[in-house]
């Protein structure tokens, strides 16, 4: 009897959790419908950039935090996604004008796709690159993934500078159609969040976490370690590619310098600050990082304190972020949320506590 009550209680909690999620998403969509008109363009841009960073940080955290494999080349997959979307969405006449050194190769010079299939193509291309990169990397144990991905990240930047008939070299690509708005960026961020949360609670997610905790023990209980590592890296590559495509469409212009190791450093700060192994933490830290980046622009401007004049120092923001990262690593090693996720359980445990049922069931 108690077991039946417990099953009914679990089903009731799941229905309420689904209902609360739908309500929350509905409220958020209503907010987005008014945000473009009510908020100023600067605030809207911060919201858009925050959402793009959320997609990128959650994808990066899947490998670094959940799988426990150190990767240092997300900038490569982001660059692949960004260039794919740029080349597929740019109008044909704009391509002819932009490529002044060497013309764009066929068939890229004669196609123009909408944003959605371009984003999917960007994700698939980045996922394929991640899969191919993971095959040799996961044959060996240790930090080889970090070394290989670091090299791949630098290689992609060099190729972007030199494959002029495709990337337009150091000049980069301009006049990329800015299809992206709050619906695109936050829609992708929400989809990524729910997908990652479902993945984490699935058997695959638990296998990823067991590999992180003890690779040998995971292999001992029958988990195909190499296959699961490849799967996590491929999924991460897909979402990094989609995030790169969103970034290209948001900025309207890209060049190889944008995808240097500096980009990887930014994402590393976010996932460490939010908590390695927490998608909620990565999402919250993305917003904090973007907002702080804007607020800290003041430290790069000239400052007068009485008779003392401090000249503006470009890049000073990253010094502040580096100090912040050191402090977090020293005194708050697990980041904001560690490996925890925010859920409705805190509320539901008070409305429909399962613990009492389990206690009665255990004593009967």
C-alpha positions, 0 to 999 in steps of 0.5 A: 500500500505504501509502495503504491502511495509512493509511486503515486506521489512520485508521479504527482511530483513529476507532473507538478515539476513539468507544470512549473517548468511550463509556467516558468518558460511561459513567463520567460517568453512573455518577458522576451516578447516585451524586452525588444521593445521595452529595453534599450539596445545596449541591455538587449545586446548584453542579454543576447551575449549572455545567452550565447555564452550560456550555450558555449559554457554549458557545452564546454562544461559537459566535457570538463565538468561532467566527463572530467576530461580537460579540454583546451580547444573549444575556440576551434569548434566555435570558429568552425560553427561561426564560419559555417553560419557566416558562409551559408547565410551571407547573401551572394552579392555580399560575398562577391564584394567581401572577397577582394583578395581572392574570390570565394570558392564554389559552391559557397559563392552560390548558396545562401541559406536561412539561419536554422539549417545553417546552425544545424550544419554548423553544429554537425560540422563541429561535432564531426570535427570533435569526433575525429579529434577524439578518436586519437585523443582517447586512445591514450589516458591522461591529459592528451585531450587538453594537448590535442585540442589546444593544438587543434584550436591554434591550427584552426586560427592559423587556417582561418588566416591562410585559407583566404578563398574560404575565410577571407584571411585576416580581413574576416567576414563582414555583413553577416546577416543579423538574424539573431534576436532574443528568441534565437539566443535564449531559445537556444540557451533554454534548449541547451540547458534542458537537453544537458539536464536530461542528458545528465540524469540519463544513463549516459550522463551517469556513465559520464560521471562515473568515468569522471570519478574513476575511469578504471572502476567505470570500465570494470562495471561494463561501461565502454569508456572510449565510446562514452568519451567520444559521445560527450565530446561530439555532443559538446562539439555540436553545441559549441558549433551552434553557439559559434553560429549564433555569435557570428549572426549576433556580431555581424562580423568575424575574423580569426583574432576573435577565436584565439585562445583568449576565447577559451580562457573566457569559457574556462573562467565561466565554468570554474566560477559557476562550478565544474559539473553544474550546468546551472552554475555555468548558466549563472556564471555566464551572465555574471561574466558578461555583466562584469565585463561591461562594468569593468570597462571603467578600469581600462579607461583613464582615471583621475584620483585627485592629483593622481592620473592613472592612464587607461590600460587595455586588457586590464579587465582580464587582469581583474578576471584572472585575480578573481579566478585565483581567489575562486580557486584558493577559497571557493574551489567548487565554484558557485554551485559545485556540482549541484543543479537548481531544481524544484525539489526544494519546494516539492519536498515541502509540499509532497515529502517523499522522505516520510513515505520512505521512513514508513515503508522502511519500518513496515 
